[in-house]
Amino acid sequence: MIELVIGAALGALVSILIAEVYHRRSSRDFNTIIGRLQEKNEKLGKMIANLEGWHELHYEDLQTIRKHSVAGTPDDPEYPYK
């Protein structure tokens, strides 16, 4: 009977030890992955800000092109017969 109790206690101790080792390893890996994701998130934020700047620049160019492309046509708001 005592062997059964000692075996159960040693089994529980080994199980706890193995669980602790894997828990620490997974926590370390998790923190590494989170760090990589934060770096990528910062890069994406910079890329989005850059794209927003390009969008504004191209939008202004598009408005200028539209203004000149409709000059003298019926779509022109200053068409002489309106």
C-alpha positions in Angstrom: 0.0 0.0 0.0 2.8 2.4 0.9 4.4 1.7 -2.5 1.2 2.8 -4.2 1.2 6.1 -2.3 4.9 6.7 -3.0 4.3 5.9 -6.7 1.4 8.3 -6.9 3.3 11.1 -5.2 6.4 10.6 -7.4 4.1 10.5 -10.5 2.4 13.7 -9.4 5.8 15.4 -8.8 7.1 14.3 -12.2 3.9 15.5 -13.9 4.1 18.9 -12.2 7.8 19.2 -13.1 7.1 18.4 -16.7 4.2 20.8 -16.9 6.3 23.6 -15.3 9.1 23.1 -17.9 6.7 23.2 -20.8 4.9 26.2 -19.3 8.1 28.2 -19.0 9.2 27.2 -22.5 5.8 28.2 -24.0 5.8 31.5 -22.1 9.2 32.3 -23.4 8.2 31.4 -27.0 5.0 33.4 -26.6 6.9 36.5 -25.5 9.2 36.1 -28.5 6.3 35.9 -30.9 4.5 38.8 -29.3 7.7 40.9 -29.7 7.9 40.0 -33.4 4.3 40.9 -33.9 4.7 44.3 -32.2 7.7 45.0 -34.5 5.6 44.1 -37.6 2.7 46.2 -36.3 5.0 49.2 -36.0 6.2 48.6 -39.5 2.7 48.3 -40.8 1.7 51.6 -39.0 4.6 53.4 -40.8 3.6 51.9 -44.1 0.0 53.0 -43.6 1.0 56.5 -42.7 3.2 56.6 -45.9 0.3 55.3 -48.0 -2.0 57.9 -46.6 0.5 60.6 -47.6 0.7 59.2 -51.1 -3.1 59.1 -51.2 -3.4 62.7 -50.4 -0.8 63.6 -53.0 -2.5 61.6 -55.7 -6.0 62.8 -54.8 -4.8 66.4 -55.3 -3.4 65.4 -58.7 -6.6 63.7 -59.6 -8.6 66.8 -58.8 -6.3 68.9 -61.0 -6.6 66.4 -63.9 -10.4 66.3 -63.6 -10.6 70.0 -63.7 -8.5 70.2 -66.9 -10.1 67.2 -68.5 -13.7 68.6 -68.4 -12.8 72.1 -69.4 -14.9 73.1 -72.4 -17.2 70.1 -72.2 -20.8 69.9 -71.0 -19.5 68.5 -67.7 -17.6 71.8 -67.1 -19.5 73.8 -64.4 -18.5 77.0 -66.2 -19.8 75.7 -69.6 -21.1 78.8 -71.4 -24.6 77.5 -72.2 -25.6 76.4 -68.7 
